[in-house]
Amino acid sequence: MIQVVLALAASVAASTTANVASGYLRRAASGRAVSATRISGTVASRGAALDGPVADAGCGASCRSGGPDGSAGRGEPGGTAGGASGRAVGVGRSRSASSRGRSRTGAGASLRRVSTVATARKARTTASRESRARHRLPLVVLSPGFGNTRKTLTALAEDLASRGYVVAGIDHTYEAFGVTFPDGRVTTCVACQVENPKPAFWQKAERGRAADVSFVLDSLTGTRPAWRHAGVIDPDRIAMAGHSVGGASATTSMVGDRRIRAGLDIDGTVSEPLPETGLSRPFMFLGTQARHSPGQDVTWDRDWERLTGWKRWLVVTGAQHPSFTDV
């Protein structure tokens, strides 16, 4: 089991690194072009449009009347009501020709009125659906470093949430020092008991975190969501970010789950390599100059070549590993 806390609205004076991370995630998760970002005097190159941007749903033929004479289309409320009106008018056979002419004129006007009302009603319904879709919010999933809780990424989470994004911070059970569940159970960091973990240990941890992220997405965007406000989430606009091993698991999560449109690795050495086929969705590396300048971390050098879509590699002068967190 994993514990998730969701944020919808807050306000915080985020640090420089939080601003960089949240700026990228806001644009990437929204399906917009990722613009240039300034950090410590270094300017990233120009942005590029994301692959497969979300298109606005058009009104199309569903907002127009169905028949060439202005009557409603088949199966629409206007079509049924118009037919009933026409039959009712045709009953008085003993009336004069002029009376029948006026009746036909009245029937035509009635049909046009009903058709207009039905079309207007349908247009309002379509507009309401489109309005609800526009007001759904992007989701960003955050994964903390090994042994840490979700609270270490509070500044980043609150910066995103204050700008109208849903943020899901995950406590990875048996990897965090302490996780308290609603029923009172408390779990500790069992994985922390492993001494001198080998690369295989970190690969397993990254895969486990990727599975946790997919489970959270299923729980938030599935047919029976675990969160009562899950309806505000736009399932087509999801991003993931993490610190340390949480960031290192971002590429693994994206490879395994195409719902994640963009990823951010914050100072995490990646043990699970990207497949040779590469990753075409937007991705950013953000790290310390000492640990993650080009040539310092061979795992970033390796995966950088396999990122075939929009990508950025930023380092922060003078930063240390915990500088990207609230620690």
SVG drawing of the C-alpha trace seen along z (x, -y; Angstrom):
<svg xmlns="http://www.w3.org/2000/svg" viewBox="-66 -36 99 43">
<polyline fill="none" stroke="black" stroke-width="0.4" points="0.0,0.0 1.1,-3.6 -0.1,-6.8 -1.0,-9.8 -1.8,-13.4 -3.3,-15.6 -3.1,-19.4 -5.5,-21.7 -4.7,-25.2 -2.0,-26.8 0.5,-29.6 4.3,-29.7 7.3,-31.7 9.0,-28.9 12.8,-28.7 14.5,-29.3 14.8,-25.5 11.1,-25.0 10.2,-27.8 12.2,-26.1 10.7,-22.7 7.2,-23.9 7.5,-26.2 8.5,-23.3 5.9,-20.9 3.1,-23.4 3.7,-23.8 4.5,-20.1 1.5,-18.7 -0.8,-21.2 0.2,-20.1 1.6,-23.6 5.0,-24.6 7.8,-24.5 9.3,-28.0 12.9,-29.0 13.8,-29.0 16.3,-31.1 18.3,-29.7 21.5,-31.0 22.2,-33.1 22.0,-30.2 19.2,-30.4 17.9,-27.1 17.4,-27.1 14.1,-27.7 11.2,-25.4 9.5,-23.1 5.9,-22.0 5.0,-18.9 4.1,-15.8 0.3,-15.1 -1.1,-18.3 -4.6,-18.2 -7.0,-19.6 -10.1,-21.6 -13.3,-19.6 -15.2,-21.3 -18.9,-21.7 -19.1,-20.4 -22.3,-19.1 -23.8,-18.2 -24.5,-21.9 -26.3,-22.4 -29.8,-21.4 -30.1,-18.0 -32.4,-18.6 -31.8,-20.8 -35.1,-22.6 -34.0,-23.7 -35.8,-20.9 -34.1,-18.9 -32.1,-15.8 -33.4,-12.3 -33.6,-11.2 -33.3,-14.8 -36.1,-16.2 -37.0,-18.8 -37.6,-16.1 -40.2,-14.3 -41.9,-17.5 -42.0,-18.8 -43.7,-15.7 -46.4,-15.8 -47.1,-19.4 -47.5,-18.7 -50.0,-15.9 -52.1,-18.0 -52.4,-20.8 -53.6,-18.5 -56.8,-17.3 -59.3,-20.0 -60.2,-18.7 -63.5,-20.8 -61.6,-24.1 -61.3,-26.4 -58.2,-26.4 -57.1,-29.8 -57.5,-28.3 -55.5,-25.2 -52.9,-27.6 -52.7,-29.4 -52.5,-26.1 -49.6,-25.0 -47.9,-28.3 -48.4,-27.9 -47.1,-24.4 -43.9,-25.5 -43.4,-28.3 -44.0,-25.8 -41.4,-23.4 -38.9,-26.2 -39.5,-27.4 -39.1,-23.8 -36.0,-23.2 -34.5,-26.5 -35.2,-25.7 -33.8,-22.1 -30.7,-23.4 -30.1,-26.1 -30.6,-23.5 -28.1,-21.1 -25.6,-23.9 -25.9,-24.9 -25.4,-21.2 -22.3,-20.9 -20.9,-24.2 -21.5,-23.0 -19.5,-19.8 -16.7,-21.8 -16.6,-24.2 -16.3,-21.4 -13.5,-19.9 -11.7,-23.2 -11.9,-23.6 -10.4,-20.2 -6.9,-20.4 -3.6,-18.9 -2.1,-16.4 1.5,-16.2 2.7,-13.2 5.7,-13.8 8.0,-11.0 10.5,-11.9 14.0,-10.6 14.9,-7.3 13.9,-7.2 12.1,-10.5 8.5,-11.4 6.4,-13.4 6.7,-16.4 10.3,-17.0 8.8,-18.3 6.2,-20.6 7.5,-23.8 7.3,-22.4 3.9,-20.8 2.4,-24.1 3.8,-26.2 2.1,-23.9 -1.1,-23.7 -1.3,-27.5 -1.4,-27.9 -4.3,-25.5 -2.7,-22.1 -3.6,-18.9 -0.5,-17.5 -0.3,-14.0 2.6,-13.4 3.4,-9.8 4.9,-8.2 6.4,-4.9 5.6,-2.3 8.6,-0.5 10.9,-3.1 9.9,-6.1 11.0,-6.3 7.5,-6.3 4.0,-6.1 0.8,-6.4 -2.3,-5.0 -5.9,-6.1 -6.5,-3.0 -3.6,-3.8 -1.0,-1.4 2.5,-2.7 5.1,-1.2 8.9,-1.9 11.6,-2.0 12.4,1.7 14.4,1.1 16.7,-1.2 18.0,1.8 19.9,3.0 23.6,2.3 25.6,1.1 22.8,1.6 24.0,2.7 22.8,1.4 20.2,4.2 18.7,2.9 18.2,-0.6 16.8,0.8 14.2,2.8 13.4,-0.4 12.8,-2.4 10.6,0.3 8.7,0.4 8.1,-3.3 7.0,-3.2 4.4,-0.6 3.3,-2.9 2.8,-5.8 0.7,-3.8 -1.4,-2.5 -2.0,-6.1 -3.0,-7.1 -5.4,-4.2 -6.8,-5.2 -7.3,-8.8 -8.5,-8.5 -10.1,-5.1 -13.8,-4.3 -14.1,-4.2 -11.6,-6.9 -10.5,-6.8 -10.6,-10.6 -14.0,-12.3 -12.7,-15.3 -11.1,-13.1 -13.5,-14.5 -11.4,-17.7 -8.4,-15.8 -7.7,-15.8 -6.4,-12.3 -4.8,-13.6 -2.5,-16.1 -0.3,-14.2 3.3,-14.7 5.7,-13.2 8.7,-14.6 10.8,-13.3 14.0,-13.9 16.9,-11.5 15.6,-7.9 12.2,-9.4 13.5,-11.4 15.5,-8.4 12.2,-6.5 10.6,-9.1 11.9,-7.6 10.9,-4.1 7.4,-5.3 7.1,-7.1 8.2,-4.0 5.7,-1.8 2.8,-4.2 1.9,-6.4 -0.5,-8.4 2.5,-10.4 3.1,-13.1 6.2,-14.6 8.9,-13.9 11.5,-15.6 14.5,-14.0 15.8,-16.2 19.4,-15.1 18.7,-11.4 21.2,-8.9 19.3,-6.5 19.9,-2.8 17.2,-1.5 18.3,-2.6 16.0,-3.9 15.3,-1.3 17.3,-1.8 14.1,-2.7 14.2,-5.9 11.6,-8.2 9.9,-10.8 7.9,-12.7 9.3,-15.8 11.8,-15.3 14.1,-17.5 17.2,-16.7 17.8,-19.2 20.8,-18.6 23.8,-19.9 26.8,-21.1 29.1,-18.9 27.2,-15.6 25.5,-16.1 27.5,-18.3 27.9,-16.5 30.4,-13.7 29.9,-13.5 27.0,-11.0 27.3,-8.4 23.6,-7.4 22.5,-10.9 24.9,-10.9 23.5,-7.5 19.8,-8.4 20.3,-11.9 21.1,-10.3 18.0,-8.2 15.6,-11.2 14.3,-11.9 11.7,-14.5 11.9,-17.9 14.6,-17.7 16.6,-20.0 19.6,-19.4 20.1,-22.1 22.6,-22.3 22.6,-24.7 25.9,-26.2 26.6,-25.8 23.6,-23.5 23.8,-20.3 21.7,-17.2 19.1,-18.3 19.0,-21.9 16.1,-20.9 13.9,-19.8 12.6,-21.4 15.2,-19.7"/>
</svg>
